[in-house]
């Protein structure tokens, strides 16, 4: 009987001292979206890279296109570029001026576009002298809460020294920055992808 009592006491002590893992409050607060009903404004890429103007301009345009395609592939709806340009002009908002990229300004553009999210990339480095490398910061702002749901900087490389190799590195960096955000959203097949298979 004493043994049973001691065993119960030991088990009770063990049960109270075993640490129960705390839930991460940030993870619990991460919002999820219904892609088919979520409109996203993809702003032009901000350039902080010191590469040549022609090379950088091409990379800026590609980065914006890649960002929009990555969201589209998961069913998110994209604000038309023309509509977004008109809104930016009307608000005197220059998406290429990092001074304009405050949460309040981004949320204002997003709200006027009817978007739930505003996304943009900052091209920090785009190098092809020794190898193709891209360093990209991707930010995605929730318009309603004015919080960043993505704020990631990623580097990617592609050893193939071809013109396309730079773009492959750029796309990998963007995809890597969005990996955690996209985990709950499966890629959907487009008509073009269905024809290829």
N, C-alpha and C positions, 0 to 999 in steps of 0.2 A: 504494500500500500504506500509506504514511504517512497519506494522507488518510482511508483507511478506519479506521486505528487511532485517529486524532484524532476522527473521527465517533463511533466506539464509545465512547471516553472521555467525550465530551460527552454522549452519550445516557445513559451510566451515571450521570454526575453529575446530569443532569436527573431521571432516574428516582428517585434517592435523595433529591433535594431537594423533589420534589413532595409536598405534604402530603396524606396520606390522611385524609379526615375521620374523626374519632373518633366511635364510636357513643355516644349519650347513655346513660349508665348508668341514669338514672332511667327513660327510655323502655323500656329493655330489661327493667327489673324490673317494669313495669306488669303486674299480673295481668289475665288475662281470665277470664271466667266463662261457664258454659253456662246461659243464662237459664232454660231450662225446669227446671233442677235447682238453681237458686240462689234461696234464700229471703231476702227482705229485710224488715227491720223499719223501717217509716217512722214516726218519732216525731212528736208534735205540734210545730207551729212555735213557735219561741222569738220573743218579741216584744221588740224594742228601739225600736220606732217610737213617736213622740210623738203620733200621730193619735188621734182620738176613740176611746173604748172600743168603741162599736158597730161602727164602721168597721174597727177593728183586729181585733176578734173574728171578723168575717166573713172578713177577709183571712187570718187565721191558719188557719181551717178550710179555706178554699179552697186555701191553699198546701200543706197536708198532703195534701189530696185530689189536687191537681195533681201533686205529687211522686210519689205512689203510681201515678197514671195513667200518667205518663211511663215509669216502670219497667215497668208492666204491658203497655204498648204494645209493649215490646221483648221480651216473653215472661218477664220475671222474675216470680217468685212472691212474693206479698205476705202477711206475717203479718197475721192478722185483728186488727182494732182492739180487739175485746173481749179477745182473748188477750193482746195487748200491754199493755192497761190493767191486766189482772190481774197480769201479771208485774211491771210498774212498781210497783203497789200493794204486792205481796208483798215486793219488794226495797226499799221505801221510796225509790224513785227518782222524782223529780219532773222529767220531761223539760222542764218550763217554767222550771226553775231552772238558770241557766247554770253555777252552781257544780257541779251534778251531771253536767255534760256532759264528763267526763274520758274519755280513751280507755279506761281500765280499766272505768269504770262502763258506758259504752256497750257495750263488748265483753261484759261480764257479762250485760246485758239481752239482747243478741243471741244469746249462747250459750244462755241459758235458753230463748229462743224457737226455738232450732234454726236461726237465721238465719246466713248467711254474711256479710251486710252489714247495717249500720245506717245509716239516712239521716235527716237532718233539715234544716230550713231555718231561718234566722234572718231575720226581716223587720226590716230596718234602717230603711227609710223607705218610706212609702206615702202619697203626696201627691196631692191633686186640686184644690188651689186654682187654680193657673194651668194645669196640665196633669197628666195622669195619669202618674205615675212610680212605679216600685217599685225599691228596692235590696234585693237578697236575697243572703244568703250560704248556700250549700249545702255540706254536708259529708256524705261517705259514708265510713264506716269499714269496713275489712276486719276482721272479728271475729277471725280466726285470727292475722293478723300484727299487729293493732292499729296499722295505718297507714291514713292517709286516702288513699283512691283518688280522691276529689274533695274539694277545699277551695277553692271559688271564690266570689268576690263579683261579682255582675253587676247592672247598672242597665239598665232598659228603660223606654221611654216610649210612650205612645199619645196622640196629639194630640186624639182625640175625647173631648170632655168629657161623657161619659155614665157612668152607674154601671158598665156593663160594661167601659168603657175602662180603669178601674183594674185590673180582673181580667185584661184582655188584657195590660197592662203587667206585672203580677205573673207571669203564665204565661210571657211572653217572657223575663223575667229568670231564672226557674227553668230554662227550656229552654236558654238561653245558658250557664248555669253547668254544665249537664250535657253540652253539645255534645261536648267532647273524650272524655269517658267513653263516650258512646253511639256513637262512630264505628264500632267493630267490630260493633255490634248493629243489625240492620235492624228497623224497625218492622213489626209483624205486623198483619194486618187482623183486627179483631174482627168478630163477627157483625153488630153495629150498623153498622160501616163498610161491610161487604159489602152490606147492604140499601140503604144510601145510594147506592152506585155502580150 
